[in-house]
Amino acid sequence: MRLTLFVFLSLLLCSVSGVTPVASGADARYYFDEGNAAFNNENYDRAISSYGKAIDAYPDFTDAYHNRGLAFYKKGKYEEAIADFSKVIKKDPKNAQAFGSRGLAFLKNGRYAEAAEDYTSTISLNPGFPDAYHNRGIAYANIGRYDDAIADYEKALAMKPKDVNLYVSRGVAYAKKAMADFRKACDMGSQIACKNYEQLAK
């Protein structure tokens, strides 16, 4: 039985409401709105360009950095996405959304320990966000911390008991933990464990 870890994607586009940058405000807001429209139409190249113009007009426009990071993410340019999310975090270290978005980019880039750290920050800032527990669980599972992963999935399930994907993720973690135990027992000489491991590994 081939097991695949489910990656939960939670991308939240920022929108400025009632807050307009003071420097070159009209231009920055115009390009930001243009970027959001392009993003929603899945024209990510244009979105990246428009967000860049908004940032040029107002270099402290954290929402533009965040949304450009999401557009880079959608293009599969995870390092560029991480760089933009990191700029948001540097300017606003209590931005739970930016930590969550960077954590997702770390996940997709295979940087699981860093993803777990970012989701820990997200949870510290917003303990009621079940997706952060889910994604931290995925990060833990990918580095073999199955007990921690299962604990996170259970915390998320307490908040979202009807989320089928959480049950899938928890089931995979249990199976992966079982495989690790069977592998260890097999290495210690248990033929039954070897057979069980081989069966799960198929």
C-alpha positions in Angstrom: 0.0 0.0 0.0 1.7 3.2 -1.2 1.1 6.1 1.3 1.1 9.7 0.2 1.1 12.6 2.6 -1.7 15.0 1.9 -0.6 18.7 1.6 -3.3 21.1 2.7 -3.2 24.4 0.8 -4.5 27.5 2.6 -3.8 30.6 0.6 -5.4 33.8 1.7 -5.2 36.9 -0.5 -4.8 40.1 1.4 -7.1 43.0 0.5 -6.7 46.5 1.8 -9.8 48.0 3.3 -9.8 51.5 4.6 -6.0 51.7 4.7 -4.3 53.4 1.8 -0.5 53.9 1.8 0.3 57.6 2.4 3.2 57.8 0.0 2.1 57.6 -3.7 -1.1 56.2 -2.2 -3.3 56.3 -5.3 -0.7 54.6 -7.5 0.1 51.9 -4.9 -3.6 51.1 -4.3 -4.3 51.1 -8.0 -1.6 48.6 -8.8 -2.4 46.5 -5.8 -6.1 46.2 -6.9 -4.9 45.5 -10.4 -2.7 42.7 -9.0 -5.6 41.2 -7.0 -7.8 41.2 -10.1 -5.0 39.5 -12.1 -4.4 36.9 -9.3 -8.1 36.1 -9.2 -8.1 35.5 -12.9 -5.1 33.2 -12.5 -2.8 35.6 -14.5 0.0 35.3 -12.0 2.7 36.9 -14.2 0.6 40.1 -14.5 -0.2 39.9 -10.7 3.5 39.7 -9.9 4.2 42.7 -12.1 1.4 44.8 -10.7 2.3 44.0 -7.1 5.9 45.0 -7.9 4.6 48.4 -9.1 2.6 48.8 -6.0 5.8 48.1 -3.9 7.8 50.5 -6.0 5.2 53.2 -5.3 5.1 52.3 -1.5 8.0 50.2 -0.3 6.4 49.4 3.0 3.2 47.9 1.4 3.3 44.6 3.3 0.0 43.4 1.7 1.5 43.8 -1.7 4.6 41.8 -0.7 2.3 39.1 0.7 0.1 38.8 -2.3 3.1 38.8 -4.7 4.5 36.0 -2.6 1.3 34.1 -3.2 1.5 34.7 -6.9 5.1 33.4 -6.9 3.9 30.4 -5.0 1.2 29.7 -7.6 4.0 29.8 -10.2 6.0 27.3 -8.3 8.7 29.9 -7.5 8.9 28.9 -3.9 12.2 30.7 -3.1 10.8 34.0 -4.4 7.6 33.4 -2.4 9.6 32.8 0.7 11.6 35.9 0.2 8.5 38.1 -0.1 6.8 36.5 2.9 10.0 37.0 4.9 9.9 40.7 4.1 6.4 40.9 5.5 7.5 39.1 8.7 10.5 41.4 9.1 8.2 44.5 8.8 5.4 42.9 10.8 6.7 40.1 13.1 3.2 39.5 14.5 1.6 38.7 11.1 0.2 35.2 11.6 -0.9 35.0 8.0 2.6 35.7 6.6 4.0 33.0 8.8 1.4 30.6 7.6 2.0 31.4 3.9 5.8 31.1 4.3 5.2 27.8 6.1 3.3 26.6 3.1 6.1 27.6 0.7 8.6 25.8 3.0 6.4 22.7 2.8 6.2 22.7 -1.0 10.0 23.3 -1.1 10.7 20.3 1.1 12.0 22.5 4.0 9.9 20.7 6.6 11.7 21.8 9.8 11.4 25.4 8.8 7.8 24.9 7.9 7.1 23.5 11.3 8.8 26.5 13.0 6.6 28.9 11.0 3.4 27.1 11.8 4.4 27.1 15.5 4.7 30.9 15.2 1.3 31.0 13.4 -0.3 29.0 16.2 1.3 31.2 18.9 -0.2 34.2 17.2 -3.5 32.6 16.3 -4.2 29.4 18.3 -7.7 29.0 16.8 -6.4 28.4 13.2 -7.0 24.7 12.5 -5.2 24.8 9.2 -1.9 25.7 10.9 -2.1 22.6 13.1 -2.9 20.5 10.0 0.1 21.9 8.0 2.4 21.7 11.0 1.3 18.0 11.3 2.3 17.5 7.7 5.7 19.0 8.3 6.2 16.8 11.4 5.2 13.7 9.5 7.7 14.5 6.8 10.5 14.5 9.3 9.4 11.4 11.0 7.8 13.0 14.1 4.6 11.0 13.7 3.4 11.3 17.4 3.7 15.1 17.1 1.9 15.0 13.7 -0.9 12.9 15.1 -1.3 15.3 18.1 -1.6 18.3 15.7 -4.2 16.5 13.5 -6.2 15.8 16.6 -6.1 19.4 17.7 -7.3 20.4 14.2 -10.0 17.8 14.3 -11.3 19.2 17.5 -12.0 22.4 15.6 -13.0 20.9 12.3 -14.4 17.4 13.1 -16.0 17.0 9.6 -12.8 17.7 7.6 -12.1 14.5 5.7 -8.6 15.6 4.8 -7.6 15.7 8.4 -8.7 12.0 8.8 -6.6 11.2 5.7 -3.6 12.9 7.1 -3.9 11.3 10.5 -4.4 7.9 8.9 -1.3 8.3 6.9 0.7 9.3 10.0 -0.5 6.3 11.9 0.4 4.1 8.9 3.9 5.7 8.6 4.4 5.2 12.3 3.5 1.6 12.0 5.9 1.2 9.1 8.7 2.7 11.2 7.9 0.3 14.0 7.8 -2.7 11.7 11.1 -1.7 10.1 12.8 -1.5 13.5 11.4 -4.8 14.6 12.4 -6.4 11.3 15.9 -5.1 11.8 15.9 -6.8 15.2 15.0 -10.1 13.7 11.2 -10.4 13.6 10.1 -12.1 10.4 6.4 -11.2 11.1 7.5 -7.5 11.3 9.4 -7.9 8.0 6.3 -9.3 6.3 4.1 -6.6 7.7 6.5 -3.9 6.6 6.8 -5.4 3.1 3.0 -5.5 2.8 2.6 -1.9 3.8 5.4 -0.8 1.6 3.8 -2.2 -1.6 
